[in-house]
Amino acid sequence: MIDIAAVRADTPACETLLHFNNAGAALMPDPVYRTVVEHLTLERETGGYEAADRASEALQGFYTALADLLGAKPREIAYVENATRAWDMAFYALPLREGDRIITHGSEYASNYLAFMQQAKRRGLEIDLAPSDGSGQIDVEAMRALIGPRTRLIAITHVPTQGGLINPATEVGQVAREHGLTYLLDACQSVGQLDLDVKKIGCHVLSGTGRKFLRGPRGTGFLYVSDEIVETLEPPFIDLFAATWSETDSYTLAAGALRFENWESYIAGRLGLAEAVRYATRLGLPAIEQRILELGAALREGLSEIAGVTVRDLGRKRCGIVSFDKASEEPAALTARLHRQAINISTSTAKNARLDLATRGLSSVSRASVHYYNTQAEIERFCAAVQDG
């Protein structure tokens, strides 16, 4: 069980701001904030190189912390400046050839699907869209039926940014294993709110961010790449950290996932992300997941009781991201009105979810994302504010 009083003490902004995580940037705990500020202070006093040298041992702790969080090995972890770039580094490194096929789902993140289309245009790849089942999650059996002799990759988003759906990542991983396919999982919205184990999921690659449910600094992310495939991957670009200029006309890539890093990085942010991971690990991911899912269910129940409000979340299992709309108030207007009341939510639009929201005839939805530091009283206050407009 999470000690909410202690968590709230580490999150002073909760006293004045009803922050529903905004699915974009959760409130940063005090220990994470102090870690970042202390290193920035050290940089200011000693210089960037000197500060990094002093933090060298702590920087190595980043790999251990992320590996412990994900059930991975430290050498399978890379620091990348954000989740999208982490995903890009892995996807563009895959040895896909003309005629190869990618299986994905209509809930896929817009940036990822744009990358699929670009590489389809450049390399002659084909994109196969797995259908949804009756709940709206990826239909695993229908996905299995799409697999053909040129299928090389299954790439899905675990938790879509536009709603509370949790795709059945482990079941997808079982299919990938059965058919010897590479499995790329975007965990940007799931890491930090769900208890993840890459070995149980069966993914070869997983990307994530610091700024969302992990409560870390913005401008931080990470990439997990399994030992099983890493030696077959050539990063889309490299530098003197990712590779060694071994001969006059040749180079050697760094071992493991380090080949996806670069020499220059946000040192304070990396230290802060490591502290955020340790903070979550101390609380316990099973307890975090249980509380967030319970709060999400309570918020959906409260919203469903308001006349004119429709909860739009899909899936058999739903997380802490709650999407909804109100018949009498456009989502953008509702978001703006609540912001004026110091209540943070956001708006998801069909422009960035064409295969999901647009297919359902929705131009936009409001999105409120609870975190474990939220309370039942805040949910009640939020629902009252939605209703009163």
C-alpha positions as CSV (number, residue, x, y, z in Angstrom):
1,M,0.0,0.0,0.0
2,I,1.3,3.5,-0.9
3,D,1.7,6.0,2.0
4,I,-0.2,8.8,0.3
5,A,0.6,11.3,3.1
6,A,4.3,10.8,2.5
7,V,3.8,11.1,-1.3
8,R,1.8,14.3,-0.9
9,A,4.5,15.7,1.3
10,D,7.0,15.2,-1.5
11,T,4.5,16.9,-3.9
12,P,3.7,20.3,-2.4
13,A,2.0,21.6,-5.6
14,C,-0.9,19.2,-4.9
15,E,-2.0,21.5,-2.1
16,T,-3.1,24.2,-4.5
17,L,-3.4,22.5,-7.9
18,L,-5.7,19.7,-8.9
19,H,-3.3,18.1,-11.3
20,F,-4.6,15.1,-13.2
21,N,-1.2,14.4,-14.7
22,N,-2.3,15.8,-18.0
23,A,-1.0,12.5,-19.6
24,G,2.0,14.7,-20.3
25,A,3.9,15.7,-17.3
26,A,3.2,14.4,-13.8
27,L,4.2,16.4,-10.8
28,M,7.9,15.9,-9.8
29,P,8.7,14.5,-6.3
30,D,11.0,16.6,-4.1
31,P,13.8,14.0,-4.2
32,V,13.9,14.1,-8.0
33,Y,13.8,17.9,-8.0
34,R,16.6,18.1,-5.5
35,T,18.7,15.7,-7.6
36,V,18.4,17.8,-10.7
37,V,18.9,21.1,-9.0
38,E,21.9,19.9,-7.0
39,H,23.7,18.7,-10.2
40,L,22.8,22.0,-12.0
41,T,24.3,23.8,-9.1
42,L,27.4,21.7,-9.3
43,E,27.6,22.5,-13.1
44,R,27.3,26.2,-12.3
45,E,30.0,26.1,-9.7
46,T,32.5,23.7,-11.4
47,G,31.6,23.4,-15.1
48,G,29.8,20.8,-17.0
49,Y,32.7,18.4,-17.6
50,E,33.9,18.5,-14.0
51,A,30.4,18.0,-12.6
52,A,29.8,15.0,-14.9
53,D,33.1,13.5,-13.7
54,R,32.0,13.9,-10.1
55,A,28.7,12.2,-10.9
56,S,30.2,9.3,-12.9
57,E,29.3,6.7,-10.4
58,A,25.8,8.0,-10.0
59,L,25.4,8.1,-13.8
60,Q,26.1,4.4,-13.9
61,G,23.3,3.9,-11.5
62,F,20.9,5.0,-14.1
63,Y,21.4,1.7,-16.0
64,T,20.9,-0.4,-12.9
65,A,17.8,1.5,-11.8
66,L,16.1,1.2,-15.2
67,A,17.1,-2.5,-15.5
68,D,15.6,-3.2,-12.1
69,L,12.4,-1.4,-13.1
70,L,11.9,-3.4,-16.3
71,G,13.4,-6.8,-15.4
72,A,16.3,-6.2,-17.9
73,K,20.1,-6.1,-17.8
74,P,21.9,-2.9,-17.4
75,R,23.7,-3.4,-20.7
76,E,20.2,-3.6,-22.4
77,I,19.4,0.0,-21.3
78,A,20.2,3.3,-23.1
79,Y,19.6,6.9,-22.1
80,V,17.8,8.9,-24.9
81,E,16.5,12.4,-24.6
82,N,12.8,11.5,-25.1
83,A,10.6,8.6,-25.8
84,T,9.9,9.4,-29.4
85,R,13.6,9.7,-30.2
86,A,14.3,6.4,-28.3
87,W,11.6,4.6,-30.4
88,D,13.0,6.2,-33.6
89,M,16.5,5.1,-32.8
90,A,15.4,1.5,-32.6
91,F,12.8,1.4,-35.4
92,Y,15.1,3.1,-37.9
93,A,17.9,0.6,-36.9
94,L,15.8,-2.5,-37.8
95,P,17.2,-4.3,-40.9
96,L,13.9,-4.1,-42.9
97,R,13.9,-4.5,-46.6
98,E,11.6,-3.9,-49.5
99,G,8.5,-6.0,-49.3
100,D,8.8,-6.6,-45.5
101,R,5.6,-6.1,-43.6
102,I,4.9,-4.4,-40.3
103,I,1.9,-5.2,-38.1
104,T,0.5,-2.4,-35.9
105,H,-2.9,-1.3,-34.5
106,G,-5.2,1.7,-34.9
107,S,-4.3,2.9,-31.4
108,E,-0.7,3.5,-32.5
109,Y,0.9,6.8,-31.6
110,A,0.9,9.4,-34.4
111,S,4.7,9.9,-34.5
112,N,5.2,6.1,-34.8
113,Y,2.7,5.7,-37.6
114,L,4.3,8.7,-39.4
115,A,7.6,6.8,-39.2
116,F,6.0,3.7,-40.6
117,M,4.7,5.6,-43.6
118,Q,8.0,7.3,-44.2
119,Q,9.9,4.1,-44.2
120,A,7.2,2.5,-46.3
121,K,7.9,5.2,-48.8
122,R,11.7,5.0,-48.6
123,R,12.2,1.3,-48.3
124,G,9.0,-0.2,-49.9
125,L,7.7,-1.6,-46.7
126,E,4.1,-2.6,-46.2
127,I,1.9,-1.8,-43.2
128,D,-0.8,-4.2,-41.9
129,L,-3.3,-2.8,-39.5
130,A,-4.5,-5.4,-37.0
131,P,-8.3,-5.0,-36.2
132,S,-9.7,-4.3,-32.8
133,D,-11.8,-6.8,-30.9
134,G,-15.2,-5.9,-29.5
135,S,-13.7,-4.0,-26.6
136,G,-11.5,-1.8,-28.8
137,Q,-8.1,-3.4,-27.9
138,I,-6.0,-5.1,-30.5
139,D,-7.5,-8.5,-31.6
140,V,-4.6,-10.9,-31.0
141,E,-6.1,-13.8,-32.9
142,A,-6.9,-11.5,-35.9
143,M,-3.4,-10.2,-35.7
144,R,-2.1,-13.7,-35.8
145,A,-4.0,-14.3,-39.0
146,L,-2.2,-11.3,-40.7
147,I,1.2,-12.9,-40.3
148,G,2.7,-13.9,-43.6
149,P,6.1,-14.9,-45.0
150,R,7.2,-11.3,-45.3
151,T,6.1,-10.1,-41.8
152,R,9.1,-9.0,-39.9
153,L,7.8,-6.7,-37.1
154,I,5.0,-6.2,-34.7
155,A,5.0,-2.7,-33.3
156,I,2.2,-1.4,-31.0
157,T,1.6,1.2,-28.3
158,H,0.9,-0.4,-24.9
159,V,-1.2,2.5,-23.7
160,P,-2.4,5.0,-26.3
161,T,-2.1,8.7,-25.4
162,Q,-5.7,9.4,-26.3
163,G,-7.5,7.1,-23.9
164,G,-7.5,4.5,-21.1
165,L,-7.0,1.4,-23.3
166,I,-4.3,-1.0,-22.2
167,N,-3.4,-3.2,-25.1
168,P,-2.6,-6.9,-24.3
169,A,1.1,-6.6,-24.7
170,T,2.0,-9.9,-23.2
171,E,-0.4,-11.8,-25.5
172,V,1.1,-9.9,-28.5
173,G,4.5,-10.9,-27.3
174,Q,3.5,-14.6,-27.3
175,V,2.5,-14.4,-30.9
176,A,5.7,-12.6,-31.8
177,R,7.7,-15.3,-30.2
178,E,5.8,-18.1,-31.8
179,H,6.5,-16.7,-35.3
180,G,10.1,-15.4,-34.7
181,L,9.1,-11.8,-35.2
182,T,10.7,-8.7,-33.7
183,Y,8.5,-7.0,-31.2
184,L,8.7,-3.2,-30.6
185,L,6.6,-1.8,-27.7
186,D,6.0,1.9,-27.1
187,A,5.6,2.1,-23.3
188,C,5.6,5.9,-23.1
189,Q,2.3,6.0,-21.2
190,S,2.5,2.7,-19.4
191,V,5.9,2.8,-17.7
192,G,5.5,4.2,-14.2
193,Q,1.8,3.4,-14.0
194,L,1.9,-0.4,-14.8
195,D,4.2,-3.1,-13.5
196,L,6.3,-4.0,-16.5
197,D,8.7,-6.9,-17.1
198,V,10.2,-7.1,-20.5
199,K,10.9,-10.8,-20.2
200,K,7.2,-11.5,-19.4
201,I,6.0,-9.2,-22.1
202,G,8.4,-10.8,-24.6
203,C,9.3,-7.5,-26.4
204,H,12.7,-7.1,-28.0
205,V,12.5,-3.3,-27.8
206,L,10.7,-1.0,-25.4
207,S,10.8,2.9,-25.3
208,G,9.7,5.2,-22.5
209,T,9.9,8.7,-21.1
210,G,10.8,10.3,-17.8
211,R,8.2,13.1,-17.7
212,K,4.9,11.1,-17.5
213,F,4.0,8.5,-14.9
214,L,7.6,8.1,-13.7
215,R,7.4,11.7,-12.5
216,G,10.9,12.5,-13.9
217,P,12.3,15.6,-15.6
218,R,11.2,16.6,-19.1
219,G,13.8,16.0,-21.8
220,T,14.6,12.5,-20.5
221,G,13.8,9.1,-21.9
222,F,15.2,5.6,-22.3
223,L,15.4,2.6,-24.6
224,Y,15.5,-1.1,-23.8
225,V,17.0,-3.4,-26.5
226,S,17.2,-7.1,-25.9
227,D,20.6,-8.8,-26.1
228,E,18.8,-11.2,-28.5
229,I,18.8,-8.6,-31.3
230,V,21.0,-5.7,-30.4
231,E,24.0,-7.0,-32.4
232,T,21.9,-7.1,-35.6
233,L,20.9,-3.4,-35.3
234,E,22.8,-0.5,-36.9
235,P,21.7,2.8,-35.4
236,P,20.5,5.4,-37.9
237,F,23.3,7.7,-36.7
238,I,26.3,7.3,-34.5
239,D,28.9,9.4,-32.8
240,L,32.2,8.9,-30.9
241,F,30.3,7.5,-27.9
242,A,28.1,5.0,-29.9
243,A,31.0,3.8,-31.8
244,T,34.8,3.6,-31.8
245,W,36.9,4.8,-34.9
246,S,38.8,1.5,-34.8
247,E,40.7,1.7,-38.1
248,T,41.3,4.5,-40.6
249,D,38.3,3.4,-42.7
250,S,36.2,1.4,-40.2
251,Y,34.4,1.6,-36.9
252,T,33.1,-0.6,-34.1
253,L,29.7,-0.1,-32.5
254,A,29.5,0.1,-28.8
255,A,28.4,-3.1,-27.1
256,G,24.8,-3.5,-26.1
257,A,22.3,-0.7,-26.0
258,L,24.9,2.0,-25.6
259,R,25.2,2.1,-29.4
260,F,22.0,4.1,-29.3
261,E,23.3,6.8,-27.0
262,N,25.4,9.9,-27.9
263,W,28.2,11.6,-26.1
264,E,26.3,14.8,-25.2
265,S,23.3,14.4,-22.9
266,Y,21.3,16.1,-20.2
267,I,23.3,14.9,-17.2
268,A,21.1,16.5,-14.5
269,G,18.1,15.1,-16.2
270,R,19.6,11.6,-16.4
271,L,20.4,11.7,-12.7
272,G,16.9,13.0,-12.0
273,L,15.3,10.2,-14.1
274,A,17.3,7.6,-12.2
275,E,16.0,9.0,-8.9
276,A,12.5,9.1,-10.3
277,V,12.8,5.4,-11.1
278,R,14.2,4.6,-7.7
279,Y,11.3,6.6,-6.1
280,A,8.8,4.5,-8.0
281,T,10.6,1.3,-7.2
282,R,10.5,2.1,-3.5
283,L,6.8,2.7,-3.6
284,G,6.4,-0.6,-5.6
285,L,5.0,-0.8,-9.1
286,P,2.4,-3.4,-8.2
287,A,1.0,-1.0,-5.5
288,I,1.3,2.0,-8.0
289,E,-0.6,0.0,-10.6
290,Q,-3.3,-1.0,-8.3
291,R,-3.9,2.5,-7.0
292,I,-3.9,4.2,-10.4
293,L,-6.3,1.7,-11.9
294,E,-8.6,2.0,-8.9
295,L,-8.5,5.8,-9.2
296,G,-9.1,5.6,-12.9
297,A,-12.1,3.4,-12.4
298,A,-13.5,5.8,-9.7
299,L,-13.1,8.7,-12.1
300,R,-14.9,6.9,-14.9
301,E,-17.7,6.0,-12.5
302,G,-18.0,9.6,-11.3
303,L,-18.0,11.1,-14.9
304,S,-20.6,8.5,-16.1
305,E,-23.0,9.8,-13.5
306,I,-23.0,13.3,-15.0
307,A,-25.8,14.0,-17.4
308,G,-24.4,14.6,-20.9
309,V,-21.0,13.2,-20.2
310,T,-19.8,10.1,-22.1
311,V,-16.6,8.2,-21.1
312,R,-14.8,7.2,-24.3
313,D,-12.2,4.7,-23.1
314,L,-11.8,1.4,-24.8
315,G,-10.4,-2.0,-23.8
316,R,-11.0,-4.8,-21.4
317,K,-8.5,-3.4,-19.0
318,R,-8.3,0.4,-18.5
319,C,-5.6,2.5,-16.9
320,G,-5.3,5.9,-15.3
321,I,-5.9,7.9,-18.5
322,V,-9.6,8.8,-18.8
323,S,-11.1,10.2,-22.0
324,F,-14.6,11.6,-22.1
325,D,-16.7,14.3,-23.7
326,K,-19.6,16.5,-22.6
327,A,-22.4,17.1,-25.0
328,S,-22.9,20.8,-24.0
329,E,-19.2,21.8,-24.0
330,E,-16.4,21.3,-26.6
331,P,-13.4,19.5,-25.1
332,A,-11.0,22.4,-25.8
333,A,-13.5,24.8,-24.1
334,L,-13.8,22.4,-21.1
335,T,-10.0,22.1,-20.8
336,A,-9.6,25.9,-20.8
337,R,-12.4,26.4,-18.3
338,L,-10.9,23.9,-15.9
339,H,-7.5,25.4,-16.2
340,R,-8.9,28.6,-15.0
341,Q,-10.0,26.7,-11.9
342,A,-6.4,25.3,-11.4
343,I,-7.5,21.9,-12.7
344,N,-5.1,20.4,-15.3
345,I,-6.4,18.2,-18.0
346,S,-5.8,18.2,-21.8
347,T,-7.5,17.6,-25.1
348,S,-6.8,14.8,-27.6
349,T,-7.8,15.4,-31.2
350,A,-8.5,13.2,-34.2
351,K,-5.7,15.0,-36.1
352,N,-3.2,13.0,-34.1
353,A,-5.4,9.8,-33.7
354,R,-6.8,9.3,-37.2
355,L,-7.0,5.6,-36.9
356,D,-8.7,5.7,-33.5
357,L,-10.8,8.8,-32.7
358,A,-11.6,9.7,-36.3
359,T,-12.7,6.1,-37.0
360,R,-15.1,6.4,-34.1
361,G,-16.5,9.7,-35.4
362,L,-14.9,11.8,-32.6
363,S,-13.1,15.0,-33.5
364,S,-11.7,15.4,-30.0
365,V,-12.0,14.2,-26.4
366,S,-11.1,15.6,-23.0
367,R,-8.4,13.6,-21.2
368,A,-7.8,13.5,-17.4
369,S,-5.0,11.3,-16.1
370,V,-5.0,10.3,-12.4
371,H,-1.8,9.5,-10.6
372,Y,-1.3,7.7,-7.3
373,Y,-0.9,11.0,-5.5
374,N,-4.5,12.0,-6.4
375,T,-7.3,11.4,-3.9
376,Q,-11.0,10.4,-4.0
377,A,-11.8,14.0,-2.8
378,E,-10.0,15.4,-5.8
379,I,-12.0,13.1,-8.1
380,E,-15.2,14.4,-6.6
381,R,-14.0,18.0,-6.9
382,F,-13.2,17.3,-10.5
383,C,-16.5,15.7,-11.4
384,A,-18.3,18.6,-9.7
385,A,-16.3,21.1,-11.8
386,V,-17.1,19.2,-15.0
387,Q,-20.8,19.2,-14.2
388,D,-21.1,22.8,-13.1
389,G,-19.9,24.4,-16.4
